[in-house]
């Protein structure tokens, strides 16, 4: 009975673990690596066609995103997950496939001109649709017999609609995979369920050495951010994960509007600019009975939709998205991606980062190396679509808004097991975070704990590690040369001159037509000279 660690080891994305028993092979999660990596992951060490099934903790792409690629390589088994996770994956994996294919088309269009080899996407829409046909919805708290050797149960992890921790019984051993453990008292969904017995626990550690701090009044704090920005004449731009965090923000804003906490800007508009977020919001409504908490259920009993209100506007098409920035009225814009590395949020940042009156509000985890992390850490300039943008907007975070439990929440979850586990395996945390949390588990619970690297293999029956892998550092990007730095500075100066030219143009508004015509002709001649397209 072997457990092999493949992904989300000393990192927070790409969750994937392989279990091998006498009668079957199966994965727990099959996630996509996102953002820069510190370490390399091993390939799944068995033929994908030999994998019997997959158990999926939840729908986030760093846990589910490589399932279509697994299907493309020959896996045709079932994927077991909660009903809500199945529904969310139906939109998220199709969206991911669309992104893969769009990126491949874009890279090949550029590559063809440069004589490069064709870039092949990780998977196609056909692969996504193929694996989605094999999803099997499961109810919370129901023991499912997958074969004569393996039984499983999904329990609510309180992290995302449909998220779960998974209990697995194999012969006389019980293994628990925590999935992502949710924060307490978050809007809409229920708190995580505590599990009291296990022989082995594979546990996440995203915030394993950090506290969210004292719990704040989210509604009051968000209202203050909106009021201040609106009074300055600016927008509030919220980079938000399309599934989960967006719906929480809508929940808070509904309450802000209901309690009239914004003054002087009655019925202010809120734009959700993400087709995926719009679809996900509909799915949240469909699972209100099995997944909503008591407070959300009470609102429904009153005839109130917890995540809808007057002034809520949705943006589907690219034209809809572009039109938002043509509207002068102060507004809230919620858009994906949550870490600002892709999606429509980058366009809204381009239109608002340079505006002193606007506020960029971060409401979720920002991984190292992402644009979101750079902004949170105080970057003065960022590059968007090849253009240097000077950051003058207010950049703020809404402290404590997280779908992940902090270090204290994680320890509360772990303490529910008492001293029963033979071994904790700490995963899904940045390098030092995972190591720190493993040490804390050993110190406070007296249970053995390790933070394995990708490739580590543990024999659960023999109760010993049979291969302890070392972390293989991921290749680093080439260092920036002095010449490229100089070129970048020169280009930045050119952009600055362009902005100055635009300022001069505005200052001449209302001038004599003869002078304006002469000015326009001079600019035209300059553009013709340097237009090399």
PyMOL commands that set and color helices and strands:
alter all, ss='L'
color gray80, all
select helices_A, chain A and resi 48-50+61-64+67-72+83-113+125-132+218-232+245-258+275-286+288-291+294-301+318-324+345-352+371-376+407-415+431-445+482-507+513-530
alter helices_A, ss='H'
color red, helices_A
select strands_A, chain A and resi 2-7+16-20+25-30+53-55+78-82+135-138+144-145+150-156+164-170+173-177+200-204+236-239+270-273+312-314+332-335+359-362+381-384+387-390+394-397+423-427+449-450+457-459+464-467
alter strands_A, ss='S'
color yellow, strands_A
deselect
rebuild
show_as cartoon
